[in-house]
Amino acid sequence: MTTENVAGAAQPASEHVITTGEYITHHLHHNASHLQNGPIDFSVIHYDTIFWSVLLAAITSIVLIAAARRVTTGVPGRFQGFVEMIVEMVEDQSKAIVHGNRAFIAPLALTVFIWVILMNSMDFLPVDLFATIFRALGIHNAEGHEPFFRVVPTADLNGTMGMSLVVLFFMLYYNIKIKGVGGFVHELFNAPFGSHPALWPANFGLNLIEFAAKTVSLAMRLFGNMFAGELIFLLIALLGAQWVGFTTQSVLLSGLHIFAGSIWAVFHILIVLLQAFIFMMLTLVYLGQAHEGH
């Protein structure tokens, strides 16, 4: 089974015909500084994840700034009304979860919500869009193929883990700000089992595990859902690669390609919005817990 019709124009018979596995592998590789050495390699930089994350963060800022500048006291327009609806939803959630000063937390949650939606929505672009653009511009890597380039930052564990680490930073910040250094350290060693010195190691270890679990699960949840969605789009795209003419098999597979792609795209809209909402809600929950003591 080949995918030359998905990856682009059919290749000459003398050239290597890309296989299904090679097609998927190519689309799941990042534009990185170098190949990863081992399961964990902190020296690798994913340029595509950084580029799209920063670009979409800038777009998020522009949208929110434009909405703030266009606020009127009269009847709001469609854009203002849409943004106000999102702001009120986030404000209501933050008010119910965070019992304290929300002057920074509510805007943070709003920014995270819109930012993650935009990053997730990159999954709706055609899987071979940039491969086609690179081919048209004559851009290729050392092997003569289109460069590795992934456009969904949240389908990269490095991207979601970076976001989770920022949430962890604010969790620690608000714990210290609200409770003080002494109060936070006291809570680390005296909760949840009690203040007896014999229980201090267990309390401290459990609290470290809790902070680590929150951070890792927050990153893995978003990454897992978006990575799976991206992979399913690739598998559906392969159905359209089987066109060899107006044969019964080609027509059936192409029809299945269009049907499955349309159904999954509609369903994926819910995933995109739901995962952004969950990430925002968990951010609020974790920061709200930092305002409370055991």
VOGU-3710 file (C-alpha; in Angstrom, 3 decimals, decimal comma):
1> mttenvagaa> 0,000/0,000/0,000  1,512/3,329/-1,065  0,633/6,938/-0,319  2,126/8,927/-3,158  -1,241/10,566/-3,889  -1,492/11,793/-0,305  2,069/13,006/-0,059  1,916/14,719/-3,409  2,222/13,920/-7,079  3,019/10,345/-8,060
11> qpasehvitt> 6,733/9,647/-8,111  8,582/8,226/-11,106  9,043/4,474/-11,109  12,792/4,892/-10,635  12,292/6,763/-7,370  11,545/5,204/-4,036  7,785/4,913/-3,474  6,919/5,975/0,056  5,194/3,319/2,133  2,397/3,785/4,634
21> geyithhlhh> 4,776/3,463/7,573  7,234/5,945/6,091  4,427/8,410/5,380  3,161/8,334/8,977  6,682/8,398/10,411  7,561/11,438/8,292  4,479/13,322/9,474  5,114/12,519/13,131  8,690/13,830/13,165  9,454/17,343/14,348
31> nashlqngpi> 11,676/19,932/12,747  14,314/19,540/15,436  17,834/20,772/16,098  19,117/17,172/15,965  17,973/13,615/16,446  16,986/12,635/19,960  19,469/10,427/21,811  17,567/8,077/24,089  14,106/8,377/25,657  15,009/11,690/27,327
41> dfsvihydti> 17,190/14,297/25,662  16,845/17,870/26,906  19,241/19,177/24,266  16,736/18,685/21,429  14,861/21,803/20,293  11,629/21,407/18,302  11,616/24,501/16,117  8,139/23,864/14,703  6,543/23,601/18,163  8,250/26,800/19,321
51> fwsvllaait> 7,319/28,681/16,140  3,625/27,821/16,206  3,322/28,215/19,981  4,793/31,716/19,895  2,844/32,726/16,772  -0,485/31,549/18,201  0,309/33,173/21,554  0,823/36,442/19,682  -2,477/35,967/17,826  -4,206/35,275/21,154
61> sivliaaarr> -2,800/38,516/22,574  -3,856/40,471/19,486  -7,403/39,090/19,658  -7,783/39,919/23,355  -6,249/43,390/22,970  -8,502/44,113/19,977  -11,530/42,979/21,962  -10,578/45,195/24,911  -10,115/48,251/22,694  -13,417/47,754/20,896
71> vttgvpgrfq> -15,504/47,499/24,063  -18,503/49,831/23,975  -21,190/50,620/26,514  -23,966/50,260/23,964  -25,229/47,183/22,184  -22,165/44,999/21,554  -21,298/43,757/18,105  -20,874/40,102/17,274  -17,156/40,040/17,990  -17,513/41,880/21,307
81> gfvemivemv> -20,492/39,757/22,301  -18,603/36,536/21,518  -15,557/37,603/23,520  -17,722/38,820/26,410  -19,445/35,436/26,505  -16,085/33,669/26,866  -14,872/36,186/29,459  -18,017/35,747/31,556  -17,710/31,964/31,380  -14,097/32,031/32,545
91> edqskaivhg> -14,872/34,605/35,239  -17,743/32,505/36,590  -15,512/29,429/36,745  -12,655/31,288/38,416  -15,039/32,858/40,946  -16,393/29,442/41,908  -12,969/27,799/42,210  -10,480/30,428/43,380  -11,370/32,014/46,703  -9,057/34,971/46,711
101> nrafiaplal> -7,664/37,694/44,485  -8,373/36,725/40,874  -6,940/39,847/39,242  -4,203/37,794/37,591  -5,633/34,271/37,676  -8,826/34,974/35,692  -6,989/36,688/32,775  -4,422/33,876/32,880  -7,185/31,270/32,552  -8,791/33,230/29,698
111> tvfiwvilmn> -5,479/33,462/27,847  -4,765/29,763/28,363  -8,231/28,813/27,124  -8,038/30,773/23,863  -4,374/29,884/23,298  -4,962/26,147/23,666  -8,014/26,327/21,378  -5,914/27,960/18,657  -3,085/25,438/19,063  -5,513/22,507/19,013
121> smdflpvdlf> -7,300/23,923/15,969  -4,139/23,635/13,876  -5,079/19,964/13,609  -7,811/20,930/11,130  -5,282/21,976/8,479  -4,807/19,393/5,693  -2,156/16,898/6,734  -0,052/17,522/3,607  -0,552/21,280/3,301  2,966/22,295/4,286
131> atifralgih> 4,545/19,338/2,493  2,890/20,629/-0,683  4,072/24,188/0,027  7,646/23,036/0,672  7,598/20,981/-2,527  6,329/23,944/-4,548  9,042/26,181/-3,116  11,731/23,567/-3,646  12,514/23,301/0,062  13,881/19,917/1,093
141> naeghepffr> 16,119/18,303/3,687  19,462/16,544/3,231  17,691/13,359/2,081  15,823/15,239/-0,652  12,427/14,996/1,024  10,156/17,720/2,390  11,377/18,889/5,824  9,791/17,471/8,942  7,231/20,023/10,084  4,398/19,547/12,580
151> vvptadlngt> 1,898/22,336/13,168  0,046/21,176/16,303  2,082/22,311/19,337  -0,212/20,484/21,767  0,503/17,184/19,985  4,106/17,558/21,184  4,720/16,427/24,763  7,495/19,010/25,048  4,960/21,766/24,382  2,310/20,565/26,820
161> mgmslvvlff> 4,915/19,773/29,478  6,298/23,293/29,159  2,817/24,699/29,744  2,334/22,388/32,738  5,638/23,518/34,243  4,408/27,114/34,053  1,258/26,057/35,923  3,482/24,308/38,496  5,459/27,530/38,927  2,285/29,480/39,670
171> mlyynikikg> 1,104/26,742/42,038  4,291/27,121/44,062  4,166/30,911/43,766  0,649/31,194/45,163  1,335/28,624/47,873  4,229/30,767/49,107  2,409/34,068/48,535  -0,743/33,044/50,403  0,790/30,938/53,173  4,274/32,395/53,422
181> vggfvhelfn> 7,481/30,390/53,151  7,119/29,059/56,689  3,470/28,137/56,241  4,118/26,366/52,943  7,050/24,377/54,348  4,977/23,536/57,442  2,195/22,222/55,207  4,625/20,152/53,151  5,844/18,301/56,249  2,668/18,228/58,357
191> apfgshpalw> -0,143/17,454/55,889  -2,053/15,307/55,302  -1,167/12,725/57,983  -0,342/14,985/60,919  2,442/16,913/62,593  4,246/14,063/64,366  7,958/14,104/63,375  7,792/10,426/62,421  5,260/11,336/59,726  7,271/14,165/58,192
201> panfglnlie> 9,013/12,017/55,522  5,701/10,451/54,455  3,966/13,842/54,303  6,793/15,450/52,352  7,064/12,529/49,923  3,316/12,464/49,312  3,205/16,203/48,645  6,087/15,947/46,172  4,276/13,115/44,388  1,099/15,205/44,307
211> faaktvslam> 2,832/18,182/42,684  4,590/15,908/40,178  1,392/13,988/39,358  -0,556/17,181/38,759  2,119/18,507/36,410  2,615/15,300/34,437  -1,081/14,441/34,161  -1,939/17,964/32,994  0,616/17,664/30,180  -0,121/14,049/29,264
221> rlfgnmfage> -3,897/14,505/29,073  -3,717/17,285/26,487  -0,854/15,690/24,570  -2,469/12,243/24,446  -5,769/13,476/23,065  -4,233/15,759/20,435  -1,600/13,238/19,350  -4,265/10,566/18,919  -6,432/12,971/16,908  -3,503/13,854/14,651
231> liflliallg> -2,713/10,177/14,076  -6,332/9,384/13,175  -6,345/12,211/10,622  -3,228/10,660/9,058  -4,843/7,230/8,908  -7,954/8,691/7,287  -5,789/10,543/4,782  -4,249/7,233/3,743  -7,656/6,068/2,530  -7,539/8,744/-0,141
241> aqwvgfttqs> -4,096/7,572/-1,240  -5,484/4,380/-2,742  -6,959/6,058/-5,833  -5,825/4,234/-8,959  -8,718/5,160/-11,224  -12,454/4,674/-11,350  -12,393/1,166/-9,938  -14,836/-0,176/-7,376  -12,138/-0,324/-4,686  -10,869/3,207/-5,363
251> vllsglhifa> -14,367/4,703/-5,347  -15,311/2,920/-2,118  -12,089/3,882/-0,327  -12,325/7,496/-1,497  -15,941/7,658/-0,360  -14,933/6,214/2,994  -12,091/8,747/3,135  -14,514/11,666/2,675  -17,127/10,229/5,040  -14,695/9,288/7,808
261> gsiwavfhil> -12,784/12,547/7,469  -15,956/14,623/7,754  -17,268/12,692/10,759  -13,936/12,805/12,562  -13,501/16,525/11,835  -16,891/17,293/13,406  -16,120/15,084/16,404  -12,651/16,597/16,686  -14,160/20,055/17,083  -15,600/18,838/20,384
271> ivllqafifm> -12,217/17,403/21,397  -10,438/20,662/20,569  -12,832/22,732/22,682  -13,152/20,175/25,475  -9,411/19,727/25,944  -8,886/23,494/26,051  -11,665/23,789/28,638  -10,237/20,941/30,737  -6,741/22,449/30,688  -8,135/25,818/31,756
281> mltlvylgqa> -10,289/24,265/34,494  -7,447/22,203/35,913  -5,256/25,305/35,928  -7,925/27,096/37,969  -8,376/24,097/40,279  -4,658/23,785/40,993  -4,262/27,518/41,621  -7,422/27,478/43,749  -5,965/24,670/45,867  -2,856/26,779/46,384
291> hegh> -5,082/29,338/48,121  -6,365/26,767/50,580  -4,695/24,854/53,389  -5,021/21,222/54,332
//
